[in-house]
């Protein structure tokens, strides 16, 4: 594994400059009068011709955006995907936070013709003559805080192929959108500022937590922060040590570091009751760009030795060059018998608010 900067969330896709019907002359003043996008997390509204939705093109879209989240004990998709015809995009539906439009030039249905009117003649010519152009995105198209993606091509076969070949980029676009939206929401609601200040003053980094999270355990290079309620037990823990070399990012070394710290601090006070990895599901690891830093994202299941408790976790291993620290940050959930996607999404967003002390001074 090379220690290098990755841009996972940035597209290497050539996009087309589109002119959307009522949006062509939009300016900042006009956008000020837009309604706010609805709070419908982890959902995508797909607007396209019904025959294509029920065919191979719709199947490709569903395959990509309803991909199961790795590391969960039961299968849960990244997104719930719903479909409507273009003529039905009005009222509440027009305020959906995530909207995806899809069409191909070889389809002449009424629905597709309506979608084509959202593009200028020049843009339609570019789509026809330059097949490498197949995707574009816009913000605040019909509502504030809204993200819109357009997928287009000459033929259904061509667009279907493009979707599958770019599945990671397309999925990660909306994953990043959801994460950033959650982080923005935290800045607008009551946040446990004293907790963030404590982390900054005592340990040299901060995380933004919604109200309710409290310190469960801490040491000189370890802190466990937890929100415990009757439904879902959510936790974030962090540990760090001096960075000594690239081998720290090797799979077995990340797992060993994680297990050593977890065994020492989580969970209980008895030496034979501790957190370990659950072996019934493989641990998933992926290289990511974590706020401008090379990192390894890890997903899997945990369980408590000697106890019937377990659940999913997500973690990030990275180096903070300003302090030469190797950080391991983890979020984990205990919610028996319940879906865990929403709780894991919250923890993921909290982890992405990480800032080191030098960053906070900027």
C-alpha positions in Angstrom: 0.0 0.0 0.0 1.5 3.4 -1.0 1.2 6.4 1.4 -0.4 8.7 -1.1 -3.3 11.2 -1.3 -6.4 9.6 -2.8 -9.3 11.5 -4.2 -12.0 8.9 -3.8 -14.8 11.4 -3.5 -13.8 13.5 -6.6 -14.9 12.3 -10.0 -12.6 11.6 -12.9 -15.6 12.1 -15.1 -16.1 14.6 -17.9 -19.3 16.4 -17.3 -21.4 18.5 -19.6 -22.5 22.0 -18.9 -26.3 21.7 -18.9 -29.0 24.4 -19.2 -32.0 23.3 -17.2 -35.4 24.7 -18.3 -36.4 27.0 -15.4 -32.9 27.0 -13.9 -31.0 28.5 -16.9 -31.2 32.0 -15.6 -31.0 31.2 -11.9 -28.8 33.4 -9.8 -28.1 33.7 -6.1 -31.0 36.1 -5.5 -33.5 33.7 -7.0 -32.1 30.7 -5.0 -32.7 32.7 -1.8 -36.4 32.2 -2.4 -36.2 28.4 -2.9 -37.9 26.2 -0.3 -35.7 24.0 1.8 -35.1 20.5 0.7 -37.1 17.9 2.7 -35.4 15.8 5.4 -35.5 12.4 3.8 -32.1 10.8 4.6 -30.5 8.1 2.6 -33.0 8.1 -0.2 -32.8 8.9 -3.9 -35.7 9.8 -6.1 -35.2 8.6 -9.7 -37.0 10.5 -12.5 -37.1 8.6 -15.8 -39.3 6.8 -18.3 -41.2 3.9 -16.7 -40.2 1.4 -19.4 -36.6 2.1 -18.9 -36.9 2.0 -15.1 -38.4 -1.5 -15.5 -35.7 -2.5 -17.9 -31.9 -3.0 -17.8 -31.2 0.7 -17.2 -33.4 0.9 -14.1 -31.9 -2.4 -12.9 -28.4 -0.9 -13.2 -29.4 2.2 -11.2 -31.0 0.0 -8.5 -27.9 -2.3 -8.4 -25.5 0.6 -7.8 -27.4 2.7 -5.3 -29.0 -0.2 -3.3 -25.7 -2.0 -2.9 -25.6 -3.5 0.6 -23.5 -1.6 3.2 -20.6 -3.8 4.2 -20.1 -4.8 7.8 -23.7 -4.9 8.9 -25.1 -8.1 10.5 -28.2 -7.9 8.2 -28.4 -6.7 4.7 -29.3 -3.0 4.5 -28.7 -0.8 1.3 -26.8 2.4 1.1 -29.9 4.1 -0.3 -33.6 3.5 -0.7 -34.4 4.2 -4.3 -37.9 5.3 -5.5 -39.1 6.1 -9.1 -41.5 8.5 -10.6 -42.3 9.7 -14.1 -41.1 13.3 -15.0 -44.7 14.6 -15.1 -45.2 13.6 -11.5 -42.3 15.7 -10.2 -44.2 18.4 -8.3 -45.1 19.5 -4.8 -43.2 17.6 -2.0 -41.4 15.4 -4.5 -39.7 18.4 -6.1 -38.1 19.1 -2.7 -36.5 15.7 -2.3 -32.9 16.1 -1.1 -31.4 13.7 -3.7 -32.9 13.5 -7.2 -31.5 11.5 -10.1 -32.6 12.1 -13.7 -31.8 9.5 -16.4 -32.6 9.4 -20.1 -31.2 8.2 -23.4 -31.5 9.9 -26.8 -32.8 6.7 -28.5 -36.0 6.8 -26.4 -38.8 8.9 -27.7 -41.4 8.4 -25.0 -43.3 11.3 -23.6 -41.4 11.0 -20.4 -38.0 11.1 -22.1 -39.1 14.0 -24.3 -39.9 16.0 -21.2 -36.5 15.3 -19.7 -34.8 16.4 -22.9 -36.4 19.8 -22.6 -34.3 20.4 -19.5 -31.3 20.6 -21.8 -30.3 23.1 -24.3 -30.0 22.1 -28.0 -26.2 22.6 -27.7 -26.0 20.2 -24.7 -28.1 17.6 -26.5 -25.7 17.8 -29.5 -22.8 17.3 -27.1 -24.4 14.2 -25.6 -25.0 12.9 -29.1 -21.5 13.6 -30.5 -19.3 13.1 -27.4 -20.3 9.8 -25.7 -17.7 10.3 -23.0 -20.1 12.9 -21.5 -22.7 11.1 -19.5 -23.1 12.7 -16.1 -23.6 16.1 -14.6 -24.6 17.4 -11.1 -26.2 20.5 -9.8 -27.0 21.9 -6.4 -30.1 23.6 -5.2 -32.0 22.9 -8.4 -35.5 23.0 -7.0 -34.8 23.5 -3.3 -32.0 24.6 -0.9 -29.7 21.8 0.2 -30.7 19.6 -2.8 -28.4 17.5 -4.9 -29.4 16.6 -8.4 -27.5 14.1 -10.7 -28.2 13.8 -14.4 -27.3 10.6 -16.3 -27.6 10.5 -20.1 -26.3 8.8 -23.2 -27.1 8.1 -26.8 -28.5 4.6 -26.1 -29.8 2.6 -23.2 -27.0 0.0 -23.7 -24.3 2.8 -23.6 -25.7 4.4 -20.4 -26.1 1.1 -18.7 -22.5 0.2 -19.4 -21.3 3.6 -18.1 -23.3 3.2 -14.9 -21.7 -0.2 -14.1 -18.2 0.9 -15.0 -18.5 4.0 -12.8 -20.5 2.5 -10.0 -18.1 3.4 -7.2 -17.9 7.0 -8.3 -21.7 7.4 -8.6 -22.4 5.7 -5.3 -19.7 7.6 -3.4 -21.0 10.9 -4.8 -24.3 10.5 -2.9 -22.6 8.9 0.1 -20.4 12.0 0.4 -23.5 14.2 -0.1 -25.3 12.5 2.8 -22.3 12.7 5.1 -21.7 16.4 4.5 -25.4 17.1 4.9 -25.3 15.4 8.4 -22.2 17.4 9.4 -24.0 20.6 8.4 -27.0 19.6 10.5 -24.8 19.1 13.5 -23.6 22.7 13.1 -27.2 23.9 13.2 -28.4 22.0 16.2 -27.2 21.8 19.8 -23.7 20.3 19.9 -21.8 19.2 23.0 -19.3 22.0 22.7 -17.7 21.2 26.1 -16.9 17.7 24.9 -15.3 19.0 21.8 -13.3 21.5 23.8 -12.2 18.8 26.2 -10.8 16.7 23.4 -9.0 19.7 22.0 -7.5 20.8 25.2 -6.5 17.4 26.6 -5.7 15.4 23.4 -5.1 17.9 20.6 -8.0 17.0 18.3 -11.7 17.5 18.2 -14.9 15.8 17.0 -18.4 17.3 16.8 -21.0 15.4 18.7 -24.8 15.9 18.9 -26.2 16.5 22.4 -26.3 13.5 24.6 -22.8 12.0 24.1 -20.6 11.6 27.2 -17.1 10.3 28.0 -17.3 6.7 29.0 -13.6 6.0 29.6 -10.3 7.8 28.9 -6.6 7.5 29.3 -3.5 9.3 28.1 -3.9 8.1 24.4 -7.4 6.8 24.4 -10.9 8.1 24.8 -14.3 6.4 24.5 -17.4 8.6 24.0 -20.8 7.1 24.2 -24.6 7.8 23.8 -26.6 5.3 25.6 -30.4 5.2 25.3 -33.2 2.5 25.4 -33.0 1.9 21.6 -29.5 2.3 20.3 -26.1 2.3 22.0 -23.8 4.5 19.9 -20.1 4.9 20.6 -17.0 6.6 19.2 -13.5 5.8 20.4 -10.1 7.1 19.4 -6.6 6.0 20.0 -3.2 7.2 18.7 0.5 6.6 18.8 3.6 7.9 17.0 3.7 7.2 13.3 6.8 5.1 12.5 6.3 3.9 9.0 4.0 2.8 6.1 3.7 -0.7 7.5 1.1 0.7 9.9 -1.4 0.6 7.1 -1.0 -3.1 6.4 -4.2 -5.0 7.0 -2.9 -7.3 9.8 -1.3 -4.3 11.6 -4.5 -2.3 11.6 -6.4 -5.3 13.0 -3.8 -6.0 15.6 -3.6 -2.4 16.8 -7.4 -2.2 17.0 -7.8 -5.5 18.9 -5.1 -4.7 21.3 -6.6 -1.3 22.3 -10.2 -2.6 22.3 -9.2 -5.6 24.6 -7.7 -3.2 27.1 -10.4 -0.6 27.3 -13.7 -1.9 25.9 -16.0 -3.1 27.5 -16.1 -4.0 31.0 -13.9 -4.2 34.1 -13.4 -8.0 34.0 -10.3 -9.2 32.1 -12.3 -12.0 30.3 -14.9 -9.6 29.0 -13.6 -7.5 26.1 -14.4 -6.4 22.6 -13.0 -8.4 19.7 -13.7 -8.8 16.0 -16.5 -11.2 15.0 -15.2 -13.7 12.5 -18.5 -14.7 10.9 -18.3 -11.8 8.5 -15.1 -10.7 6.7 -13.6 -7.4 7.6 -13.8 -4.9 4.7 -11.0 -2.5 4.1 -10.8 0.4 1.6 -8.4 3.2 0.9 -10.1 6.6 1.1 -9.4 10.3 1.2 -10.3 11.2 4.8 -10.6 15.0 4.8 -7.4 15.4 2.7 -5.5 12.6 4.4 -4.8 9.1 3.1 -6.7 6.7 5.3 -7.9 3.1 5.5 -11.6 2.7 6.1 -12.5 -0.6 7.9 -16.0 -2.1 8.3 -16.9 -5.2 10.1 -18.6 -6.8 13.1 -17.5 -6.7 16.8 -18.6 -8.9 19.7 -17.9 -9.1 23.4 -16.0 -12.1 24.5 -18.0 -14.1 27.1 -21.2 -12.1 26.4 -24.0 -12.2 23.8 -23.4 -8.7 22.5 -22.2 -7.5 19.2 -22.9 -5.2 16.2 -21.3 -3.3 13.3 -18.3 -0.8 13.4 -16.6 1.6 11.0 -13.1 3.0 11.5 -10.5 5.2 9.9 -6.7 4.7 10.3 -4.7 7.7 9.2 -1.7 9.9 9.9 -1.9 13.5 11.2 1.3 14.9 9.7 1.2 18.0 11.9 1.6 15.9 15.1 3.1 12.8 13.5 0.4 10.7 15.1 -1.1 7.5 13.7 -4.8 7.7 14.6 -7.4 5.0 14.8 -11.0 6.3 15.1 -13.9 3.9 15.4 -17.7 4.1 15.7 -19.7 1.1 16.7 -23.4 0.4 17.4 -25.2 -2.0 19.7 -28.9 -2.2 18.6 -30.2 -5.8 18.8 -33.1 -6.5 16.5 -33.1 -3.1 14.8 -31.8 -1.7 11.5 -28.5 0.0 12.0 -27.9 2.0 8.8 -29.1 5.3 10.3 -27.0 5.0 13.5 -23.9 4.0 11.5 -24.5 6.9 9.2 -24.5 9.3 12.2 -21.3 7.8 13.6 -19.6 8.0 10.2 -20.5 11.7 9.9 -19.2 12.4 13.4 -15.9 10.7 12.6 -15.5 12.9 9.5 -15.7 16.0 11.7 -12.2 15.2 13.0 -9.8 18.1 13.3 -6.4 18.2 14.8 -5.3 21.2 16.9 -3.3 22.8 14.1 -6.4 22.7 11.8 -8.6 24.3 14.5 -6.3 27.3 14.5 -6.7 28.0 10.8 
